Amino acid sequence: MTLEEILNSLAVAETNVSEMRECQLRAVMEQTKKLLSSDDWSDEDMQFLQLVYKMLDAVDLRLHIYAEWLRETLEKMDNDN
């Protein structure tokens, strides 16, 4: 891979991660919150939904860290050129 291809790939990855985090992941988290507010779930189902929400939150954090790393790497590579 050439440097230009690497930079393009990093830029595409950063955009995709940011969009995933801001759009789809947020929508799923909001829908899960709505499900959690319902009184129609058994205790077991409620525990499962709470676990899913915690996992979504962890994914959000990891995506945030990855996006930051991508952004910093792009800036560093840009400054080096």
C-alpha positions as CSV (number, residue, x, y, z in Angstrom):
1,M,0.0,0.0,0.0
2,T,1.2,3.5,-0.8
3,L,1.2,6.3,1.7
4,E,-1.6,7.9,-0.2
5,E,-3.7,4.7,-0.1
6,I,-3.1,4.4,3.6
7,L,-4.2,8.0,4.3
8,N,-7.3,7.5,2.2
9,S,-8.1,4.2,4.0
10,L,-7.6,5.9,7.4
11,A,-9.8,8.8,6.3
12,V,-12.6,6.5,5.1
13,A,-12.4,4.5,8.3
14,E,-12.6,7.6,10.5
15,T,-15.7,8.8,8.6
16,N,-17.4,5.4,8.8
17,V,-16.6,5.0,12.5
18,S,-17.9,8.5,13.2
19,E,-21.1,8.0,11.2
20,M,-21.7,4.6,12.8
21,R,-21.3,6.1,16.2
22,E,-23.5,9.2,15.6
23,C,-26.2,7.5,13.6
24,Q,-26.9,3.8,13.8
25,L,-25.5,3.2,17.3
26,R,-27.3,6.1,18.8
27,A,-30.6,5.0,17.3
28,V,-30.1,1.5,18.7
29,M,-29.2,2.9,22.1
30,E,-32.3,5.1,22.1
31,Q,-34.6,2.2,21.1
32,T,-33.1,0.1,23.8
33,K,-33.7,2.8,26.4
34,K,-37.4,2.9,25.3
35,L,-37.6,-0.9,25.7
36,L,-36.1,-0.6,29.2
37,S,-38.8,1.9,30.2
38,S,-41.6,-0.6,29.5
39,D,-43.1,-2.4,32.5
40,D,-44.1,-5.4,30.4
41,W,-40.8,-7.3,30.7
42,S,-39.9,-10.2,33.0
43,D,-37.0,-9.7,35.3
44,E,-34.9,-11.9,33.1
45,D,-35.7,-9.9,30.0
46,M,-35.0,-6.7,31.8
47,Q,-31.6,-7.9,32.9
48,F,-30.9,-8.9,29.3
49,L,-31.9,-5.5,28.0
50,Q,-29.8,-3.8,30.7
51,L,-26.8,-5.9,29.7
52,V,-27.4,-5.1,26.0
53,Y,-27.5,-1.4,26.8
54,K,-24.2,-1.7,28.8
55,M,-22.6,-3.5,25.9
56,L,-23.8,-0.8,23.4
57,D,-22.3,1.9,25.7
58,A,-19.0,0.0,25.7
59,V,-19.1,-0.2,21.9
60,D,-19.7,3.5,21.8
61,L,-16.7,4.2,24.0
62,R,-14.5,1.9,21.9
63,L,-15.6,3.5,18.7
64,H,-14.9,6.9,20.2
65,I,-11.4,5.8,21.1
66,Y,-10.8,4.4,17.7
67,A,-12.1,7.5,15.9
68,E,-9.7,9.6,18.1
69,W,-6.8,7.4,17.2
70,L,-7.7,7.6,13.5
71,R,-7.9,11.4,13.6
72,E,-4.6,11.7,15.5
73,T,-2.9,9.3,13.1
74,L,-4.2,11.2,10.1
75,E,-3.0,14.6,11.6
76,K,0.4,13.1,12.5
77,M,0.9,11.7,9.0
78,D,-0.3,14.9,7.4
79,N,2.2,16.9,9.5
80,D,5.0,14.5,8.6
81,N,4.5,15.2,4.9
